[in-house]
Amino acid sequence: MAALPSRLSALCVGLLLALLLAEGLVRALYLERRWLPDLVTFQEHDADLPIHRVSADPALGYELVPGSELSTGRVRWFGDAPRELRVNSLGFRDVERRVLKEPGVLRILALGGSNTYGASVTQGNTWPAQLEQVLRERGQAAEVWNLGVDGYVPGQKHLLFDRALEEFAPDLVLMQVFNRGPRHFLPMRRSELVQSFRRDPGHYVENLRAVPEPGSFAFGLFRASALVRAGVLLHNRMERRDKPGVVPEGLWDELNRRDDAALRARLAGDIPVWIVIPPVDLPDGVFPTPPGRTVDLRALAPPSRPDVRDIHPGAAVYRWYAESIADALQAAGD
């Protein structure tokens, strides 16, 4: 009988050594660096990458470079050529703005992804810029800040929303919806991508199925062990081998539920928030019944232009956006 504990001890030691050997082998083979890039989404608009950078805030991921400028060609046949892109000192694709608000001026902040950023148009032709022009033409002293960033999903917009409320004291926020899913990444070296996940482990939860619940002992083990992470990565690679770049349905649904809850919390705040829905077919799960006040451009009579249903339309369609949003704001104020 005395031999049994010895055998169990030897078995445990052998198992521990095997696990340590496997852990070392996985690290030596850099499996996470090799497998992770196939399971995340990267920012696609290469032409505008020079005015983007990795953000110091790991949850935000990336941002525009304050004070940067860029001139590029047409990215859509109906887009502007050339496209002039200028980022102000606050880090937004907008004219220079004073943080201190002038008395009697309505301050509106527009948050969104590439539709708000204005991926196809030159400086001054985005819908926030044209909305400011329309409101002023109608006698309203207003400034409409363009806080749109190409590719931002709700989680990033909500972070920017919280910062903007604290720093810029808006009277109204317009939240443009379209993008859903995990946060995108700028193209980067594989080692830098892994470091981004280490800085913000929420990326694992957003991009991978079978990740343990954050805050649990299992999640701590997942973060500490390259072997455990390799197992989760292998599971996801096998699951998506025939559907590269597709977010699994269950993961997508969970992200949507979390984003909806975050938006509803902000709608319940003291600052009015309106949702702006572009006149396009929204991805599945994007607010079938939008909460709060909404400017639903899908429900309006659009201009007769071939790009009106494009998520990145030309300047004339953005003018229609601006006039329609101004109509809705003025109707609510009457």
ZADOKE-959858 format. One line per 3 residues: number of its first residue (from 1); their letters; for each residue x, y, z of C-alpha. Coordinates in steps of 0.05 Angstrom, whole numbers, plus 5000, padded with zeros to 4 digits. Layout:
<dogus>
NUM) a) X,Y,Z ~ ...
</dogus>
This chain:
<dogus>
1) maa) 5000,5000,5000 ~ 5058,5047,5014 ~ 5076,5044,4941
4) lps) 5010,5075,4919 ~ 5023,5145,4947 ~ 5092,5143,4916
7) rls) 5063,5124,4848 ~ 5011,5180,4854 ~ 5065,5230,4872
10) alc) 5107,5207,4814 ~ 5047,5212,4767 ~ 5032,5283,4792
13) vgl) 5104,5304,4784 ~ 5106,5273,4715 ~ 5041,5308,4695
16) lla) 5067,5374,4721 ~ 5132,5367,4683 ~ 5093,5349,4620
19) lll) 5050,5411,4628 ~ 5111,5455,4640 ~ 5144,5425,4578
22) aeg) 5081,5437,4536 ~ 5077,5508,4563 ~ 5149,5521,4544
25) lvr) 5140,5490,4475 ~ 5078,5533,4461 ~ 5116,5595,4481
28) aly) 5177,5575,4439 ~ 5133,5564,4378 ~ 5098,5632,4387
31) ler) 5031,5600,4372 ~ 4992,5660,4397 ~ 5029,5707,4350
34) rwl) 5017,5659,4292 ~ 4944,5643,4305 ~ 4913,5706,4335
37) pdl) 4916,5752,4273 ~ 4869,5705,4235 ~ 4816,5715,4288
40) vtf) 4811,5791,4293 ~ 4787,5848,4248 ~ 4835,5900,4221
43) qeh) 4820,5971,4198 ~ 4809,5967,4123 ~ 4816,6038,4097
46) dad) 4890,6037,4082 ~ 4890,6106,4049 ~ 4874,6140,4115
49) lpi) 4921,6101,4160 ~ 4975,6155,4163 ~ 4929,6199,4205
52) hrv) 4913,6142,4254 ~ 4954,6116,4312 ~ 4949,6066,4369
55) sad) 4916,6099,4428 ~ 4947,6105,4497 ~ 4879,6081,4522
58) pal) 4879,6005,4508 ~ 4803,6003,4511 ~ 4798,6056,4456
61) gye) 4848,6018,4414 ~ 4866,6071,4362 ~ 4851,6144,4348
64) lvp) 4865,6200,4300 ~ 4932,6236,4305 ~ 4921,6308,4331
67) gse) 4945,6361,4281 ~ 4956,6312,4224 ~ 4938,6325,4151
70) lst) 4931,6281,4090 ~ 4910,6289,4017 ~ 4886,6227,3981
73) grv) 4850,6208,3918 ~ 4778,6187,3909 ~ 4758,6123,3946
76) rwf) 4688,6119,3916 ~ 4668,6137,3845 ~ 4619,6188,3874
79) gda) 4668,6212,3927 ~ 4709,6276,3928 ~ 4776,6282,3892
82) pre) 4822,6299,3922 ~ 4801,6285,3993 ~ 4832,6332,4043
85) lrv) 4835,6305,4114 ~ 4855,6348,4173 ~ 4854,6329,4246
88) nsl) 4848,6386,4296 ~ 4889,6393,4359 ~ 4837,6356,4400
91) gfr) 4844,6294,4356 ~ 4781,6299,4313 ~ 4769,6307,4239
94) dve) 4742,6376,4246 ~ 4760,6450,4246 ~ 4796,6476,4308
97) rrv) 4749,6481,4367 ~ 4752,6519,4432 ~ 4735,6476,4492
100) lke) 4706,6536,4528 ~ 4635,6542,4502 ~ 4611,6609,4477
103) pgv) 4547,6636,4508 ~ 4485,6626,4466 ~ 4517,6574,4420
106) lri) 4485,6505,4415 ~ 4541,6453,4420 ~ 4525,6387,4386
109) lal) 4574,6328,4386 ~ 4567,6276,4331 ~ 4596,6207,4347
112) ggs) 4601,6150,4299 ~ 4643,6108,4254 ~ 4664,6119,4181
115) nty) 4596,6147,4161 ~ 4605,6204,4210 ~ 4680,6210,4199
118) gas) 4664,6219,4125 ~ 4707,6165,4092 ~ 4689,6186,4020
121) vtq) 4689,6262,4025 ~ 4737,6319,4034 ~ 4742,6364,4095
124) gnt) 4678,6405,4104 ~ 4632,6357,4067 ~ 4620,6308,4124
127) wpa) 4548,6308,4150 ~ 4568,6340,4217 ~ 4603,6397,4181
130) qle) 4544,6407,4134 ~ 4494,6402,4192 ~ 4530,6460,4226
133) qvl) 4525,6500,4161 ~ 4451,6484,4152 ~ 4434,6503,4224
136) rer) 4471,6569,4216 ~ 4436,6583,4150 ~ 4370,6575,4187
139) gqa) 4390,6624,4241 ~ 4413,6576,4295 ~ 4479,6593,4329
142) aev) 4507,6523,4331 ~ 4572,6484,4327 ~ 4571,6411,4307
145) wnl) 4634,6374,4327 ~ 4654,6314,4285 ~ 4678,6261,4334
148) gvd) 4670,6204,4284 ~ 4729,6156,4276 ~ 4734,6107,4219
151) gyv) 4715,6036,4241 ~ 4693,6053,4312 ~ 4643,6004,4342
154) pgq) 4595,6020,4400 ~ 4645,6004,4455 ~ 4693,6056,4428
157) khl) 4638,6107,4416 ~ 4614,6099,4487 ~ 4684,6111,4515
160) lfd) 4691,6173,4472 ~ 4621,6195,4493 ~ 4641,6192,4567
163) ral) 4704,6232,4554 ~ 4666,6283,4512 ~ 4613,6294,4565
166) eef) 4666,6307,4617 ~ 4711,6352,4575 ~ 4668,6388,4524
169) apd) 4600,6401,4559 ~ 4554,6388,4499 ~ 4481,6409,4496
172) lvl) 4464,6349,4451 ~ 4497,6286,4426 ~ 4481,6252,4360
175) mqv) 4501,6179,4361 ~ 4506,6148,4291 ~ 4496,6073,4291
178) fnr) 4519,6021,4241 ~ 4582,5983,4261 ~ 4576,5924,4307
181) gpr) 4623,5870,4332 ~ 4693,5870,4363 ~ 4737,5931,4362
184) hfl) 4782,5935,4300 ~ 4858,5939,4302 ~ 4906,5980,4260
187) pmr) 4953,5937,4219 ~ 5012,5921,4264 ~ 5066,5869,4277
190) rse) 5041,5804,4307 ~ 5078,5816,4372 ~ 5044,5884,4379
193) lvq) 4976,5853,4367 ~ 4988,5803,4424 ~ 5010,5860,4469
196) sfr) 4945,5897,4453 ~ 4907,5837,4479 ~ 4950,5834,4541
199) rdp) 4939,5908,4555 ~ 4863,5900,4549 ~ 4841,5827,4561
202) ghy) 4771,5848,4540 ~ 4795,5837,4469 ~ 4798,5762,4483
205) ven) 4725,5762,4505 ~ 4704,5802,4444 ~ 4741,5761,4392
208) lra) 4743,5689,4418 ~ 4692,5638,4439 ~ 4706,5594,4500
211) vpe) 4743,5648,4539 ~ 4731,5640,4614 ~ 4688,5691,4651
214) pgs) 4730,5754,4666 ~ 4748,5758,4740 ~ 4744,5683,4751
217) faf) 4802,5638,4772 ~ 4797,5605,4703 ~ 4806,5672,4669
220) glf) 4867,5687,4711 ~ 4896,5619,4689 ~ 4878,5635,4617
223) ras) 4916,5701,4620 ~ 4977,5669,4654 ~ 4984,5606,4611
226) alv) 5004,5607,4538 ~ 4983,5534,4535 ~ 4912,5549,4556
229) rag) 4907,5608,4508 ~ 4933,5564,4452 ~ 4878,5514,4467
232) vll) 4825,5568,4462 ~ 4856,5596,4398 ~ 4858,5526,4367
235) hnr) 4784,5516,4384 ~ 4767,5582,4350 ~ 4810,5568,4289
238) mer) 4776,5500,4280 ~ 4707,5531,4288 ~ 4720,5585,4236
241) rdk) 4763,5546,4187 ~ 4709,5551,4134 ~ 4687,5622,4154
244) pgv) 4749,5666,4162 ~ 4735,5735,4190 ~ 4665,5717,4212
247) vpe) 4646,5731,4285 ~ 4610,5670,4314 ~ 4536,5682,4323
250) glw) 4534,5672,4399 ~ 4593,5719,4409 ~ 4560,5771,4364
253) del) 4495,5767,4404 ~ 4531,5777,4470 ~ 4568,5838,4443
256) nrr) 4501,5866,4419 ~ 4469,5857,4487 ~ 4526,5891,4522
259) dda) 4527,5949,4472 ~ 4452,5959,4478 ~ 4456,5962,4554
262) alr) 4513,6013,4550 ~ 4474,6057,4502 ~ 4410,6055,4544
265) arl) 4450,6076,4605 ~ 4475,6137,4568 ~ 4406,6153,4541
268) agd) 4383,6157,4613 ~ 4434,6212,4629 ~ 4424,6286,4635
271) ipv) 4450,6305,4566 ~ 4400,6291,4508 ~ 4424,6237,4461
274) wiv) 4393,6225,4393 ~ 4407,6164,4350 ~ 4421,6175,4277
277) ipp) 4408,6116,4231 ~ 4437,6122,4160 ~ 4392,6102,4101
280) vdl) 4424,6034,4092 ~ 4408,5962,4111 ~ 4435,5954,4181
283) pdg) 4473,5892,4201 ~ 4433,5840,4240 ~ 4420,5860,4312
286) vfp) 4430,5935,4304 ~ 4371,5966,4340 ~ 4310,5936,4306
289) tpp) 4270,5981,4353 ~ 4317,6039,4370 ~ 4311,6067,4440
292) grt) 4304,6141,4453 ~ 4296,6197,4402 ~ 4317,6176,4333
295) vdl) 4330,6207,4265 ~ 4317,6147,4221 ~ 4340,6168,4151
298) ral) 4315,6101,4124 ~ 4243,6125,4136 ~ 4250,6189,4096
301) app) 4244,6202,4021 ~ 4316,6201,3996 ~ 4344,6243,3939
304) srp) 4349,6209,3872 ~ 4422,6192,3875 ~ 4456,6124,3864
307) dvr) 4499,6131,3927 ~ 4443,6148,3975 ~ 4442,6077,4004
310) dih) 4517,6072,4009 ~ 4546,6075,4080 ~ 4600,6121,4051
313) pga) 4560,6168,4005 ~ 4582,6231,3970 ~ 4576,6304,3992
316) avy) 4506,6315,3962 ~ 4476,6257,4001 ~ 4510,6282,4065
319) rwy) 4476,6350,4052 ~ 4409,6313,4053 ~ 4430,6279,4118
322) aes) 4445,6348,4147 ~ 4379,6380,4124 ~ 4339,6320,4149
325) iad) 4372,6321,4218 ~ 4363,6396,4223 ~ 4289,6388,4206
328) alq) 4281,6336,4262 ~ 4318,6379,4313 ~ 4278,6441,4296
331) aag) 4212,6402,4297 ~ 4229,6377,4367 ~ 4245,6448,4390
334) d) 4180,6479,4363
</dogus>
